[in-house]
Amino acid sequence: YANVKKCSNEGRALMQLDFQQFLMKLEKLTDIRPIPDKEFVETYIKAYYLTENDMERWIKEHREYSTKQLTNLVNVCLGSHINKKSRQKLLAAIDDIDRPKR
């Protein structure tokens, strides 16, 4: 989901449905319960719906996602509900988080 280039509101809803279908099929194939990292993916998909302020807070709180995943999330939301100025602010927040790792 982090490699999506462009996504509408309907596309985000389909992501959730696709993931739920994937989980149902996977649960039929394996006895592993719960499915590992299920929440990791669900949380990422739900982040597409966040407002600018909520997304900035979410980015700072969810350090388990890579810089690439966070950057792609912000870039995909550009135009749907985040403008260019907000995008730059969010990308700067991601860069600030990543800076100590360098």
N, C-alpha and C positions, 0 to 999 in steps of 0.2 A: 504494500500500500504506500510505502514511502517513495516509490518510483513513479507514481501517478504524476502526469504533467499538467492536467487540467481536470477539474471536477465540478459538476453542478450540484445543487442540493439533492436532486434526484439521484445523482451518481453516488453521493455519500450514503444515502439511504440504501442503495443497492449494495454498497460495500458491506454494510451491516448484515443484510440478508444473505449475501454470498458467504460471509464468514460463518453465519449461523448454519447454513447448509453444509459447509465444509466440516464444521464441528460435528454435526449429526452423522455425517458419513464416516468421519474418523472414529467416532465413538462406537460405531458398528464394527469397525475393523480391529479395534484394540480393547484391551481390558484396563488400560491405564486410565485412572480417574483421580483427580481431575486432569484434564488435558493440560500439559505443561505450557506455561506462558500465554494461556488464553486471555487473562486479564491485560497482559502487555499489549496485545493486538487490539482488544476491545477499547481500551483506554485511548490508544492512538487514533482509532477510527472516530471515536466520540469527540476528540479534540478538534476535528474539522468544523464542528458546530459552535465553537467558542467565539465570543466577541473579542475584540482587540485586547481589552484590559484583562479579561479572563485568560486569554491565551498567553499574555506576558507572564502572568502569575503561574500558569500551568507549565510554561517552559522552564521557569526557575525552580519549580518543585519537582519536575520529572527529569532528573539527570540520568535516568536509566536509558534514555534514548540517545542515539548518536547525533552528532552535529549534522550529519547529512539528513537524517530522518527529521529533525526539527526544522532545518532549512527548507526541505521540500514541503513540509506541512505549511509553513508560512507562505511559500511561493504559490502553492496550489490555492490557498485561500485568497490570494490577491485578486481583486476584481469581483469576487463573489460577495464578500462582506468586509474586506480589509483593503484600504487604499494604499497608494505607493508610499506615502509618508509613514503610515503605520507599519508597513512592511519593513521599511528601513529601521524603524525603532525596534521591531521584533528581531530582526537579523542582528542588530547591534547587541541586544540582550543575549542572543545565542553566542555571539562572538565573545562577550564578556564571560560567559560560563565556560567556554572552551579555552580561554586564555590561560588559566592556571595549569591546564594539562600540557601545554607546550613547553 
